Amino acid sequence: MGIFHKIEIDGQMISPIDWDMTPDISFGTFESWGGRERVRNNSECVYYFFVDNWGEEPKLCLMERAVKHARILAEIKAPPEMIRSCVEGQGRSSIFEKSYAINEQLKKWLIDHVLDGGNRQLVVPRLEVVIVEDMGPPLPEPLEGEAIPDRVTLPSEPAVINDGEIAGLVQQWNFFEAELNPAGRFVNHLVAATNPGLVVDQRTGLMWQARGLDIGSIRMIHKKIDEMNGEKYAGHADWRLPSMAEALSLMQPKKNFKELYLHPCFSSEQPFVFVAAQRKPGGYWFVDYKQGRAFWSSGTIPGGFGRLVRSLA
Protein backbone atom coordinates (compact mmCIF):
# COMPACT_ATOMS: atom_id res chain seq x y z
CA MET A 1 0.00 0.00 0.00
CA GLY A 2 3.06 2.19 -0.24
CA ILE A 3 3.42 3.12 3.45
CA PHE A 4 5.21 1.64 6.43
CA HIS A 5 2.60 0.49 8.93
CA LYS A 6 3.46 0.54 12.63
CA ILE A 7 2.11 -0.87 15.88
CA GLU A 8 2.82 0.15 19.50
CA ILE A 9 3.61 -2.55 22.08
CA ASP A 10 4.46 -1.57 25.67
CA GLY A 11 5.48 1.90 24.53
CA GLN A 12 7.74 0.60 21.75
CA MET A 13 6.87 1.46 18.17
CA ILE A 14 7.31 -1.55 15.87
CA SER A 15 7.78 -0.79 12.18
CA PRO A 16 7.69 -1.70 9.36
CA ILE A 17 5.33 -4.66 9.09
CA ASP A 18 6.42 -7.08 6.36
CA TRP A 19 3.19 -8.18 4.67
CA ASP A 20 5.02 -10.58 2.36
CA MET A 21 6.65 -12.55 5.19
CA THR A 22 5.04 -15.83 6.24
CA PRO A 23 6.09 -18.63 8.63
CA ASP A 24 7.36 -20.70 5.67
CA ILE A 25 9.27 -17.83 4.04
CA SER A 26 10.65 -16.83 7.46
CA PHE A 27 12.13 -20.30 7.87
CA GLY A 28 13.76 -20.06 4.46
CA THR A 29 15.04 -16.53 4.94
CA PHE A 30 16.61 -16.98 8.36
CA GLU A 31 17.69 -20.63 8.23
CA SER A 32 18.76 -22.80 5.31
CA TRP A 33 16.28 -22.58 2.45
CA GLY A 34 13.92 -20.28 0.68
CA GLY A 35 13.49 -17.92 -2.21
CA ARG A 36 14.86 -14.86 -0.43
CA GLU A 37 18.51 -14.15 0.25
CA ARG A 38 19.41 -15.67 3.57
CA VAL A 39 19.92 -13.26 6.48
CA ARG A 40 23.06 -13.68 8.62
CA ASN A 41 23.03 -10.48 10.67
CA ASN A 42 21.13 -11.13 13.92
CA SER A 43 20.53 -7.41 14.42
CA GLU A 44 18.28 -7.43 11.38
CA CYS A 45 14.69 -8.15 12.46
CA VAL A 46 11.51 -8.69 10.48
CA TYR A 47 8.02 -8.17 11.90
CA TYR A 48 5.01 -10.02 10.55
CA PHE A 49 1.59 -11.26 11.59
CA PHE A 50 0.66 -14.94 11.56
CA VAL A 51 -2.02 -17.27 12.90
CA ASP A 52 -0.91 -19.62 15.69
CA ASN A 53 -3.17 -22.70 15.57
CA TRP A 54 -1.27 -24.88 18.05
CA GLY A 55 -3.69 -24.35 20.95
CA GLU A 56 -7.35 -25.10 21.40
CA GLU A 57 -8.30 -21.85 19.62
CA PRO A 58 -6.29 -20.14 16.85
CA LYS A 59 -4.70 -16.79 17.72
CA LEU A 60 -3.50 -13.86 15.64
CA CYS A 61 0.05 -12.95 16.71
CA LEU A 62 2.87 -10.56 15.87
CA MET A 63 6.30 -12.17 15.37
CA GLU A 64 9.76 -10.62 15.60
CA ARG A 65 12.16 -12.81 13.63
CA ALA A 66 15.95 -12.74 13.45
CA VAL A 67 18.68 -15.31 12.81
CA LYS A 68 19.07 -16.51 16.39
CA HIS A 69 15.66 -15.85 17.84
CA ALA A 70 11.96 -15.69 17.15
CA ARG A 71 9.78 -13.69 19.55
CA ILE A 72 6.01 -13.58 19.67
CA LEU A 73 5.59 -9.95 20.73
CA ALA A 74 1.83 -9.77 21.06
CA GLU A 75 -1.50 -11.44 20.54
CA ILE A 76 -4.02 -9.38 18.56
CA LYS A 77 -7.65 -9.72 19.60
CA ALA A 78 -9.16 -10.04 16.14
CA PRO A 79 -12.71 -11.39 15.74
CA PRO A 80 -12.49 -15.14 16.46
CA GLU A 81 -14.66 -16.07 13.49
CA MET A 82 -12.28 -14.14 11.21
CA ILE A 83 -9.25 -16.02 12.56
CA ARG A 84 -11.04 -19.36 12.24
CA SER A 85 -11.96 -18.50 8.65
CA CYS A 86 -8.26 -17.95 7.91
CA VAL A 87 -7.44 -21.38 9.36
CA GLU A 88 -10.22 -23.06 7.40
CA GLY A 89 -8.89 -21.45 4.25
CA GLN A 90 -5.61 -23.34 4.65
CA GLY A 91 -7.33 -26.56 3.57
CA ARG A 92 -6.41 -29.89 5.08
CA SER A 93 -3.21 -29.31 7.03
CA SER A 94 -0.67 -31.63 8.58
CA ILE A 95 -0.87 -31.94 12.35
CA PHE A 96 2.77 -30.85 12.36
CA GLU A 97 2.16 -27.57 10.47
CA LYS A 98 -0.01 -25.14 12.39
CA SER A 99 1.50 -21.69 11.88
CA TYR A 100 -0.22 -19.92 9.01
CA ALA A 101 0.11 -16.80 6.90
CA ILE A 102 -2.71 -14.33 7.40
CA ASN A 103 -5.27 -13.78 4.64
CA GLU A 104 -6.37 -10.52 3.03
CA GLN A 105 -9.38 -10.22 5.35
CA LEU A 106 -7.17 -10.22 8.47
CA LYS A 107 -4.70 -7.84 6.84
CA LYS A 108 -7.46 -5.31 6.09
CA TRP A 109 -8.87 -5.67 9.62
CA LEU A 110 -5.44 -5.01 11.13
CA ILE A 111 -4.95 -1.87 9.02
CA ASP A 112 -8.44 -0.59 9.80
CA HIS A 113 -8.53 -1.33 13.55
CA VAL A 114 -5.03 -1.84 15.03
CA LEU A 115 -2.14 -0.30 13.09
CA ASP A 116 -1.04 3.34 12.93
CA GLY A 117 -2.65 4.53 16.14
CA GLY A 118 -5.57 2.11 16.19
CA ASN A 119 -7.22 0.52 19.22
CA ARG A 120 -4.46 -0.38 21.74
CA GLN A 121 -6.90 -2.51 23.74
CA LEU A 122 -6.79 -5.06 20.92
CA VAL A 123 -3.03 -5.57 21.39
CA VAL A 124 -2.01 -7.88 24.27
CA PRO A 125 1.78 -7.98 24.84
CA ARG A 126 3.02 -11.56 25.04
CA LEU A 127 6.80 -11.80 24.99
CA GLU A 128 7.53 -15.40 24.14
CA VAL A 129 11.05 -16.30 23.00
CA VAL A 130 11.61 -19.25 20.73
CA ILE A 131 15.18 -20.57 20.40
CA VAL A 132 16.00 -20.90 16.72
CA GLU A 133 18.42 -23.60 15.67
CA ASP A 134 21.17 -22.73 13.20
CA MET A 135 20.69 -25.14 10.28
CA GLY A 136 24.01 -24.30 8.62
CA PRO A 137 24.72 -22.71 5.25
CA PRO A 138 22.17 -22.86 2.43
CA LEU A 139 22.09 -26.15 0.57
CA PRO A 140 22.79 -26.10 -3.19
CA GLU A 141 20.04 -26.31 -5.75
CA PRO A 142 19.29 -29.78 -7.18
CA LEU A 143 21.37 -31.07 -10.07
CA GLU A 144 19.61 -32.16 -13.22
CA GLY A 145 19.65 -35.62 -14.79
CA GLU A 146 23.06 -37.03 -15.63
CA ALA A 147 24.86 -34.39 -13.58
CA ILE A 148 24.10 -36.37 -10.40
CA PRO A 149 27.31 -38.28 -9.56
CA ASP A 150 27.64 -41.91 -8.34
CA ARG A 151 23.97 -42.66 -7.76
CA VAL A 152 23.31 -45.65 -5.53
CA THR A 153 20.26 -47.49 -4.27
CA LEU A 154 20.53 -48.45 -0.62
CA PRO A 155 18.57 -51.30 1.00
CA SER A 156 15.29 -49.81 2.18
CA GLU A 157 13.22 -52.72 3.47
CA PRO A 158 12.67 -53.41 7.20
CA ALA A 159 15.07 -56.06 8.43
CA VAL A 160 16.07 -58.31 11.30
CA ILE A 161 19.77 -57.78 11.99
CA ASN A 162 22.06 -59.59 14.42
CA ASP A 163 25.05 -57.93 16.07
CA GLY A 164 27.59 -59.42 13.70
CA GLU A 165 25.95 -58.09 10.55
CA ILE A 166 26.45 -54.39 11.28
CA ALA A 167 30.19 -54.43 10.52
CA GLY A 168 29.61 -56.00 7.11
CA LEU A 169 26.95 -53.46 6.20
CA VAL A 170 29.21 -50.58 7.24
CA GLN A 171 32.14 -51.94 5.23
CA GLN A 172 30.02 -52.70 2.16
CA TRP A 173 28.95 -49.08 1.74
CA ASN A 174 31.99 -47.48 3.40
CA PHE A 175 29.83 -45.74 5.99
CA PHE A 176 31.55 -43.91 8.79
CA GLU A 177 31.02 -45.66 12.14
CA ALA A 178 33.16 -44.52 15.03
CA GLU A 179 33.99 -48.04 16.23
CA LEU A 180 33.55 -50.30 13.21
CA ASN A 181 34.83 -48.09 10.38
CA PRO A 182 36.36 -44.79 11.59
CA ALA A 183 38.01 -44.24 8.18
CA GLY A 184 34.71 -44.65 6.32
CA ARG A 185 33.27 -41.87 4.19
CA PHE A 186 30.00 -42.14 2.29
CA VAL A 187 29.59 -39.08 0.07
CA ASN A 188 26.11 -37.56 -0.04
CA HIS A 189 24.78 -34.93 -2.43
CA LEU A 190 22.39 -32.99 -0.20
CA VAL A 191 20.30 -30.35 -1.92
CA ALA A 192 17.46 -28.00 -1.03
CA ALA A 193 13.90 -29.28 -1.35
CA THR A 194 10.94 -27.13 -2.32
CA ASN A 195 9.55 -27.61 1.20
CA PRO A 196 11.85 -25.88 3.74
CA GLY A 197 11.46 -28.70 6.27
CA LEU A 198 12.90 -31.32 3.92
CA VAL A 199 16.31 -32.29 2.53
CA VAL A 200 17.01 -34.36 -0.58
CA ASP A 201 20.05 -36.58 -1.05
CA GLN A 202 20.36 -36.87 -4.82
CA ARG A 203 23.00 -39.57 -4.55
CA THR A 204 20.65 -42.01 -2.79
CA GLY A 205 17.36 -40.67 -4.17
CA LEU A 206 15.98 -40.09 -0.68
CA MET A 207 13.95 -37.23 0.79
CA TRP A 208 14.52 -36.64 4.52
CA GLN A 209 12.93 -34.66 7.29
CA ALA A 210 15.34 -31.93 8.31
CA ARG A 211 13.97 -32.22 11.82
CA GLY A 212 11.90 -35.18 12.92
CA LEU A 213 9.75 -36.78 15.58
CA ASP A 214 10.08 -36.29 19.33
CA ILE A 215 11.20 -39.13 21.58
CA GLY A 216 8.76 -41.99 22.08
CA SER A 217 8.34 -45.73 22.04
CA ILE A 218 8.49 -47.59 18.74
CA ARG A 219 4.71 -48.00 18.93
CA MET A 220 4.17 -44.24 19.33
CA ILE A 221 6.62 -43.47 16.52
CA HIS A 222 4.69 -45.75 14.15
CA LYS A 223 1.44 -44.14 15.24
CA LYS A 224 2.82 -40.70 14.37
CA ILE A 225 4.00 -41.98 10.99
CA ASP A 226 0.49 -43.29 10.25
CA GLU A 227 -0.97 -39.90 11.21
CA MET A 228 1.47 -38.02 9.00
CA ASN A 229 0.81 -40.29 6.03
CA GLY A 230 -2.93 -39.96 6.62
CA GLU A 231 -2.53 -36.16 6.52
CA LYS A 232 -0.14 -36.36 3.52
CA TYR A 233 2.68 -34.56 5.30
CA ALA A 234 4.43 -32.20 2.84
CA GLY A 235 2.17 -33.62 0.12
CA HIS A 236 3.28 -37.25 0.48
CA ALA A 237 1.79 -40.36 2.07
CA ASP A 238 4.78 -42.74 1.96
CA TRP A 239 6.91 -41.56 4.90
CA ARG A 240 8.69 -44.32 6.82
CA LEU A 241 11.53 -45.07 9.18
CA PRO A 242 14.88 -45.35 7.38
CA SER A 243 16.62 -48.67 7.00
CA MET A 244 19.89 -49.17 8.85
CA ALA A 245 21.83 -48.43 5.65
CA GLU A 246 19.82 -45.29 4.90
CA ALA A 247 20.27 -43.87 8.41
CA LEU A 248 24.00 -44.66 8.40
CA SER A 249 24.38 -42.97 5.01
CA LEU A 250 23.87 -39.58 6.71
CA MET A 251 26.71 -40.16 9.16
CA GLN A 252 29.66 -37.82 8.60
CA PRO A 253 33.22 -38.51 9.81
CA LYS A 254 33.61 -35.21 11.67
CA LYS A 255 31.31 -33.61 14.22
CA ASN A 256 29.56 -30.43 13.18
CA PHE A 257 29.22 -27.33 15.37
CA LYS A 258 26.21 -29.01 17.03
CA GLU A 259 28.48 -31.86 18.17
CA LEU A 260 26.85 -34.40 15.86
CA TYR A 261 28.33 -36.59 13.11
CA LEU A 262 25.78 -35.11 10.75
CA HIS A 263 25.37 -32.31 8.23
CA PRO A 264 24.13 -29.17 10.05
CA CYS A 265 21.07 -28.95 7.76
CA PHE A 266 19.63 -31.67 10.03
CA SER A 267 18.36 -30.72 13.47
CA SER A 268 20.24 -31.61 16.63
CA GLU A 269 16.92 -32.31 18.36
CA GLN A 270 17.02 -35.92 17.11
CA PRO A 271 20.51 -37.06 18.18
CA PHE A 272 19.68 -40.76 17.80
CA VAL A 273 16.91 -42.27 15.69
CA PHE A 274 14.98 -45.49 15.30
CA VAL A 275 15.68 -47.46 12.15
CA ALA A 276 13.43 -50.04 10.49
CA ALA A 277 15.38 -52.95 11.94
CA GLN A 278 14.82 -55.29 14.83
CA ARG A 279 17.68 -57.01 16.58
CA LYS A 280 18.07 -60.76 16.69
CA PRO A 281 17.54 -62.16 19.35
CA GLY A 282 15.68 -59.08 20.71
CA GLY A 283 15.46 -55.29 20.77
CA TYR A 284 15.48 -52.49 18.20
CA TRP A 285 18.33 -50.86 16.31
CA PHE A 286 19.14 -47.15 16.39
CA VAL A 287 21.68 -44.88 14.71
CA ASP A 288 23.34 -42.46 17.13
CA TYR A 289 24.71 -39.30 15.46
CA LYS A 290 26.15 -38.01 18.72
CA GLN A 291 28.35 -41.05 19.31
CA GLY A 292 28.74 -41.94 15.63
CA ARG A 293 27.54 -45.51 15.91
CA ALA A 294 24.76 -48.03 15.54
CA PHE A 295 23.40 -49.51 18.78
CA TRP A 296 20.42 -51.46 20.05
CA SER A 297 18.02 -51.07 22.94
CA SER A 298 14.60 -52.28 24.01
CA GLY A 299 12.83 -49.57 22.01
CA THR A 300 10.42 -48.82 24.84
CA ILE A 301 12.58 -47.42 27.65
CA PRO A 302 13.71 -44.74 27.08
CA GLY A 303 12.56 -44.93 23.48
CA GLY A 304 14.00 -43.00 20.59
CA PHE A 305 13.54 -40.20 18.07
CA GLY A 306 12.42 -40.43 14.48
CA ARG A 307 13.79 -38.85 11.30
CA LEU A 308 11.53 -39.98 8.51
CA VAL A 309 12.46 -40.65 4.91
CA ARG A 310 10.81 -41.47 1.60
CA SER A 311 12.15 -42.72 -1.71
CA LEU A 312 11.87 -40.32 -4.64
CA ALA A 313 11.73 -43.02 -7.30
C-alpha positions as CSV (number, residue, x, y, z in Angstrom):
1,M,0.0,0.0,0.0
2,G,3.1,2.2,-0.2
3,I,3.4,3.1,3.4
4,F,5.2,1.6,6.4
5,H,2.6,0.5,8.9
6,K,3.5,0.5,12.6
7,I,2.1,-0.9,15.9
8,E,2.8,0.2,19.5
9,I,3.6,-2.5,22.1
10,D,4.5,-1.6,25.7
11,G,5.5,1.9,24.5
12,Q,7.7,0.6,21.7
13,M,6.9,1.5,18.2
14,I,7.3,-1.6,15.9
15,S,7.8,-0.8,12.2
16,P,7.7,-1.7,9.4
17,I,5.3,-4.7,9.1
18,D,6.4,-7.1,6.4
19,W,3.2,-8.2,4.7
20,D,5.0,-10.6,2.4
21,M,6.6,-12.6,5.2
22,T,5.0,-15.8,6.2
23,P,6.1,-18.6,8.6
24,D,7.4,-20.7,5.7
25,I,9.3,-17.8,4.0
26,S,10.6,-16.8,7.5
27,F,12.1,-20.3,7.9
28,G,13.8,-20.1,4.5
29,T,15.0,-16.5,4.9
30,F,16.6,-17.0,8.4
31,E,17.7,-20.6,8.2
32,S,18.8,-22.8,5.3
33,W,16.3,-22.6,2.5
34,G,13.9,-20.3,0.7
35,G,13.5,-17.9,-2.2
36,R,14.9,-14.9,-0.4
37,E,18.5,-14.2,0.3
38,R,19.4,-15.7,3.6
39,V,19.9,-13.3,6.5
40,R,23.1,-13.7,8.6
41,N,23.0,-10.5,10.7
42,N,21.1,-11.1,13.9
43,S,20.5,-7.4,14.4
44,E,18.3,-7.4,11.4
45,C,14.7,-8.1,12.5
46,V,11.5,-8.7,10.5
47,Y,8.0,-8.2,11.9
48,Y,5.0,-10.0,10.5
49,F,1.6,-11.3,11.6
50,F,0.7,-14.9,11.6
51,V,-2.0,-17.3,12.9
52,D,-0.9,-19.6,15.7
53,N,-3.2,-22.7,15.6
54,W,-1.3,-24.9,18.1
55,G,-3.7,-24.3,21.0
56,E,-7.4,-25.1,21.4
57,E,-8.3,-21.9,19.6
58,P,-6.3,-20.1,16.9
59,K,-4.7,-16.8,17.7
60,L,-3.5,-13.9,15.6
61,C,0.1,-13.0,16.7
62,L,2.9,-10.6,15.9
63,M,6.3,-12.2,15.4
64,E,9.8,-10.6,15.6
65,R,12.2,-12.8,13.6
66,A,15.9,-12.7,13.5
67,V,18.7,-15.3,12.8
68,K,19.1,-16.5,16.4
69,H,15.7,-15.9,17.8
70,A,12.0,-15.7,17.2
71,R,9.8,-13.7,19.6
72,I,6.0,-13.6,19.7
73,L,5.6,-9.9,20.7
74,A,1.8,-9.8,21.1
75,E,-1.5,-11.4,20.5
76,I,-4.0,-9.4,18.6
77,K,-7.7,-9.7,19.6
78,A,-9.2,-10.0,16.1
79,P,-12.7,-11.4,15.7
80,P,-12.5,-15.1,16.5
81,E,-14.7,-16.1,13.5
82,M,-12.3,-14.1,11.2
83,I,-9.2,-16.0,12.6
84,R,-11.0,-19.4,12.2
85,S,-12.0,-18.5,8.7
86,C,-8.3,-18.0,7.9
87,V,-7.4,-21.4,9.4
88,E,-10.2,-23.1,7.4
89,G,-8.9,-21.4,4.3
90,Q,-5.6,-23.3,4.7
91,G,-7.3,-26.6,3.6
92,R,-6.4,-29.9,5.1
93,S,-3.2,-29.3,7.0
94,S,-0.7,-31.6,8.6
95,I,-0.9,-31.9,12.3
96,F,2.8,-30.8,12.4
97,E,2.2,-27.6,10.5
98,K,0.0,-25.1,12.4
99,S,1.5,-21.7,11.9
100,Y,-0.2,-19.9,9.0
101,A,0.1,-16.8,6.9
102,I,-2.7,-14.3,7.4
103,N,-5.3,-13.8,4.6
104,E,-6.4,-10.5,3.0
105,Q,-9.4,-10.2,5.4
106,L,-7.2,-10.2,8.5
107,K,-4.7,-7.8,6.8
108,K,-7.5,-5.3,6.1
109,W,-8.9,-5.7,9.6
110,L,-5.4,-5.0,11.1
111,I,-4.9,-1.9,9.0
112,D,-8.4,-0.6,9.8
113,H,-8.5,-1.3,13.5
114,V,-5.0,-1.8,15.0
115,L,-2.1,-0.3,13.1
116,D,-1.0,3.3,12.9
117,G,-2.6,4.5,16.1
118,G,-5.6,2.1,16.2
119,N,-7.2,0.5,19.2
120,R,-4.5,-0.4,21.7
121,Q,-6.9,-2.5,23.7
122,L,-6.8,-5.1,20.9
123,V,-3.0,-5.6,21.4
124,V,-2.0,-7.9,24.3
125,P,1.8,-8.0,24.8
126,R,3.0,-11.6,25.0
127,L,6.8,-11.8,25.0
128,E,7.5,-15.4,24.1
129,V,11.1,-16.3,23.0
130,V,11.6,-19.2,20.7
131,I,15.2,-20.6,20.4
132,V,16.0,-20.9,16.7
133,E,18.4,-23.6,15.7
134,D,21.2,-22.7,13.2
135,M,20.7,-25.1,10.3
136,G,24.0,-24.3,8.6
137,P,24.7,-22.7,5.3
138,P,22.2,-22.9,2.4
139,L,22.1,-26.1,0.6
140,P,22.8,-26.1,-3.2
141,E,20.0,-26.3,-5.7
142,P,19.3,-29.8,-7.2
143,L,21.4,-31.1,-10.1
144,E,19.6,-32.2,-13.2
145,G,19.6,-35.6,-14.8
146,E,23.1,-37.0,-15.6
147,A,24.9,-34.4,-13.6
148,I,24.1,-36.4,-10.4
149,P,27.3,-38.3,-9.6
150,D,27.6,-41.9,-8.3
151,R,24.0,-42.7,-7.8
152,V,23.3,-45.6,-5.5
153,T,20.3,-47.5,-4.3
154,L,20.5,-48.5,-0.6
155,P,18.6,-51.3,1.0
156,S,15.3,-49.8,2.2
157,E,13.2,-52.7,3.5
158,P,12.7,-53.4,7.2
159,A,15.1,-56.1,8.4
160,V,16.1,-58.3,11.3
161,I,19.8,-57.8,12.0
162,N,22.1,-59.6,14.4
163,D,25.0,-57.9,16.1
164,G,27.6,-59.4,13.7
165,E,26.0,-58.1,10.5
166,I,26.4,-54.4,11.3
167,A,30.2,-54.4,10.5
168,G,29.6,-56.0,7.1
169,L,27.0,-53.5,6.2
170,V,29.2,-50.6,7.2
171,Q,32.1,-51.9,5.2
172,Q,30.0,-52.7,2.2
173,W,28.9,-49.1,1.7
174,N,32.0,-47.5,3.4
175,F,29.8,-45.7,6.0
176,F,31.5,-43.9,8.8
177,E,31.0,-45.7,12.1
178,A,33.2,-44.5,15.0
179,E,34.0,-48.0,16.2
180,L,33.5,-50.3,13.2
181,N,34.8,-48.1,10.4
182,P,36.4,-44.8,11.6
183,A,38.0,-44.2,8.2
184,G,34.7,-44.6,6.3
185,R,33.3,-41.9,4.2
186,F,30.0,-42.1,2.3
187,V,29.6,-39.1,0.1
188,N,26.1,-37.6,0.0
189,H,24.8,-34.9,-2.4
190,L,22.4,-33.0,-0.2
191,V,20.3,-30.3,-1.9
192,A,17.5,-28.0,-1.0
193,A,13.9,-29.3,-1.3
194,T,10.9,-27.1,-2.3
195,N,9.6,-27.6,1.2
196,P,11.9,-25.9,3.7
197,G,11.5,-28.7,6.3
198,L,12.9,-31.3,3.9
199,V,16.3,-32.3,2.5
200,V,17.0,-34.4,-0.6
201,D,20.1,-36.6,-1.1
202,Q,20.4,-36.9,-4.8
203,R,23.0,-39.6,-4.5
204,T,20.7,-42.0,-2.8
205,G,17.4,-40.7,-4.2
206,L,16.0,-40.1,-0.7
207,M,14.0,-37.2,0.8
208,W,14.5,-36.6,4.5
209,Q,12.9,-34.7,7.3
210,A,15.3,-31.9,8.3
211,R,14.0,-32.2,11.8
212,G,11.9,-35.2,12.9
213,L,9.7,-36.8,15.6
214,D,10.1,-36.3,19.3
215,I,11.2,-39.1,21.6
216,G,8.8,-42.0,22.1
217,S,8.3,-45.7,22.0
218,I,8.5,-47.6,18.7
219,R,4.7,-48.0,18.9
220,M,4.2,-44.2,19.3
221,I,6.6,-43.5,16.5
222,H,4.7,-45.8,14.1
223,K,1.4,-44.1,15.2
224,K,2.8,-40.7,14.4
225,I,4.0,-42.0,11.0
226,D,0.5,-43.3,10.3
227,E,-1.0,-39.9,11.2
228,M,1.5,-38.0,9.0
229,N,0.8,-40.3,6.0
230,G,-2.9,-40.0,6.6
231,E,-2.5,-36.2,6.5
232,K,-0.1,-36.4,3.5
233,Y,2.7,-34.6,5.3
234,A,4.4,-32.2,2.8
235,G,2.2,-33.6,0.1
236,H,3.3,-37.3,0.5
237,A,1.8,-40.4,2.1
238,D,4.8,-42.7,2.0
239,W,6.9,-41.6,4.9
240,R,8.7,-44.3,6.8
241,L,11.5,-45.1,9.2
242,P,14.9,-45.3,7.4
243,S,16.6,-48.7,7.0
244,M,19.9,-49.2,8.9
245,A,21.8,-48.4,5.6
246,E,19.8,-45.3,4.9
247,A,20.3,-43.9,8.4
248,L,24.0,-44.7,8.4
249,S,24.4,-43.0,5.0
250,L,23.9,-39.6,6.7
251,M,26.7,-40.2,9.2
252,Q,29.7,-37.8,8.6
253,P,33.2,-38.5,9.8
254,K,33.6,-35.2,11.7
255,K,31.3,-33.6,14.2
256,N,29.6,-30.4,13.2
257,F,29.2,-27.3,15.4
258,K,26.2,-29.0,17.0
259,E,28.5,-31.9,18.2
260,L,26.9,-34.4,15.9
261,Y,28.3,-36.6,13.1
262,L,25.8,-35.1,10.8
263,H,25.4,-32.3,8.2
264,P,24.1,-29.2,10.1
265,C,21.1,-29.0,7.8
266,F,19.6,-31.7,10.0
267,S,18.4,-30.7,13.5
268,S,20.2,-31.6,16.6
269,E,16.9,-32.3,18.4
270,Q,17.0,-35.9,17.1
271,P,20.5,-37.1,18.2
272,F,19.7,-40.8,17.8
273,V,16.9,-42.3,15.7
274,F,15.0,-45.5,15.3
275,V,15.7,-47.5,12.1
276,A,13.4,-50.0,10.5
277,A,15.4,-52.9,11.9
278,Q,14.8,-55.3,14.8
279,R,17.7,-57.0,16.6
280,K,18.1,-60.8,16.7
281,P,17.5,-62.2,19.4
282,G,15.7,-59.1,20.7
283,G,15.5,-55.3,20.8
284,Y,15.5,-52.5,18.2
285,W,18.3,-50.9,16.3
286,F,19.1,-47.1,16.4
287,V,21.7,-44.9,14.7
288,D,23.3,-42.5,17.1
289,Y,24.7,-39.3,15.5
290,K,26.1,-38.0,18.7
291,Q,28.4,-41.0,19.3
292,G,28.7,-41.9,15.6
293,R,27.5,-45.5,15.9
294,A,24.8,-48.0,15.5
295,F,23.4,-49.5,18.8
296,W,20.4,-51.5,20.0
297,S,18.0,-51.1,22.9
298,S,14.6,-52.3,24.0
299,G,12.8,-49.6,22.0
300,T,10.4,-48.8,24.8
301,I,12.6,-47.4,27.6
302,P,13.7,-44.7,27.1
303,G,12.6,-44.9,23.5
304,G,14.0,-43.0,20.6
305,F,13.5,-40.2,18.1
306,G,12.4,-40.4,14.5
307,R,13.8,-38.9,11.3
308,L,11.5,-40.0,8.5
309,V,12.5,-40.6,4.9
310,R,10.8,-41.5,1.6
311,S,12.1,-42.7,-1.7
312,L,11.9,-40.3,-4.6
313,A,11.7,-43.0,-7.3
